[in-house]
Amino acid sequence: MKLALEMEDGQLPELRKNCTVTGDAFGYLTNSGILKVDEEIQSQKSREYRLILWILYRKSVELSQISQNLNHYEFTADELAYESMSTNLLNSDKLIVEKCIEYYETSAIKFERFHLNKLL
């Protein structure tokens, strides 16, 4: 099994618009590549989702910074098509990131509560 840092570009995880993540890299990073059984899987999923959330939070900040820069940039008449194209791409990424943040926050809490109930 390859370490996440040794993966080829085609093997890197990808977030899809339905908030699913391809590949096993996050699970490997958060669980040292070892999946255990039953209730420990809930805890492992929670850690995996928290890592994905951290990445999404950073992406959200980056998108906000890009948006601010785009709003302050003075496009010339020849560049107006690029302004529209850039804004559309940025807005679609923002929508996906916001939707997925909400999904992973809810899911991580669900797994954390399940794990907490097992401990009590």
C-alpha atoms as one frame of an Amber mdcrd trajectory, in Angstrom:
protein
   0.000   0.000   0.000   1.414   3.355  -0.964   1.566   6.269   1.422  -0.641
   9.198   0.502   2.471  11.289  -0.170   3.667   8.702  -2.699   0.441   8.548
  -4.699   0.278   9.303  -8.381  -1.905  12.209  -9.517  -4.609   9.816 -10.693
  -4.812   8.284  -7.220  -5.223  11.510  -5.273  -8.606  11.961  -3.604 -11.145
  14.150  -5.308 -14.225  15.823  -3.879 -17.228  15.430  -6.143 -20.221  17.749
  -6.328 -22.328  15.235  -4.361 -19.740  15.515  -1.523 -18.317  12.039  -1.991
 -14.559  11.667  -1.888 -12.792   9.262  -4.209  -9.937   7.087  -2.992  -8.847
   5.939   0.452  -6.202   8.566   1.215  -8.131  10.318   3.997  -8.966   7.051
   5.703  -5.348   5.991   5.455  -4.048   9.272   6.872  -6.484   9.413   9.778
  -6.361   5.737  10.702  -2.782   4.750   9.877  -4.130   2.509   7.145  -5.740
   0.119   9.625  -9.504  -0.230   9.796 -10.837  -1.831  12.925 -14.277  -3.269
  13.506 -17.667  -2.120  14.731 -17.780   0.999  16.908 -14.173   1.969  16.167
 -15.146   2.488  12.522 -17.497   5.259  13.676 -14.618   7.001  15.443 -12.360
   6.550  12.430 -15.006   7.984  10.103 -15.352  10.971  12.409 -11.595  11.646
  12.208 -11.666  11.218   8.441 -14.565  13.665   8.123 -12.831  16.204  10.396
  -9.768  16.106   8.139 -11.957  16.649   5.089 -13.675  19.521   6.927 -10.362
  21.170   7.722  -9.457  21.053   4.025 -12.877  22.434   3.066 -12.586  25.274
   5.600  -9.215  26.232   4.112 -10.651  26.031   0.610 -13.517  28.299   1.692
 -11.052  30.913   2.976  -9.051  30.689  -0.262 -12.212  31.159  -2.330 -13.159
  34.223  -0.269  -9.731  35.726  -0.858  -9.986  35.054  -4.581 -13.450  36.620
  -4.609 -12.147  39.756  -2.903  -9.266  40.010  -5.372 -11.644  39.479  -8.281
 -13.995  42.217  -7.004 -11.109  44.700  -6.737  -9.607  43.896 -10.133 -10.448
  46.373 -12.855 -11.163  44.419 -16.000 -10.645  46.124 -19.336 -13.302  45.989
 -22.034 -11.400  43.145 -23.720 -11.348  41.150 -20.475 -15.049  41.296 -19.596
 -15.629  37.750 -20.862 -12.909  36.548 -18.480 -14.556  38.364 -15.596 -17.823
  36.556 -16.185 -16.110  33.206 -16.671 -14.000  33.629 -13.519 -17.005  34.676
 -11.446 -19.042  31.681 -12.646 -16.245  29.223 -11.842 -15.682  30.784  -8.443
 -19.380  30.738  -7.556 -19.786  27.094  -8.553 -16.802  26.103  -6.384 -18.192
  28.145  -3.476 -21.570  26.390  -3.718 -19.987  22.945  -3.693 -17.667  23.775
  -0.784 -20.487  25.278   1.301 -22.769  22.314   0.599 -20.035  19.818   1.478
 -19.044  21.673   4.664 -22.630  21.361   5.858 -22.737  17.665   4.901 -19.447
  16.768   6.615 -20.212  18.807   9.745 -23.485  16.944  10.170 -21.919  13.567
   9.410 -18.915  14.068  11.692 -21.174  15.037  14.605 -23.348  11.983  13.975
 -20.313   9.672  14.135 -18.928  11.464  17.197 -22.231  11.123  19.049 -22.414
   7.427  18.188 -18.900   6.924  19.547 -19.615   8.991  22.660 -22.771   6.990
  23.418 -20.747   3.768  23.205 -18.285   5.122  25.769 -21.004   6.148  28.252
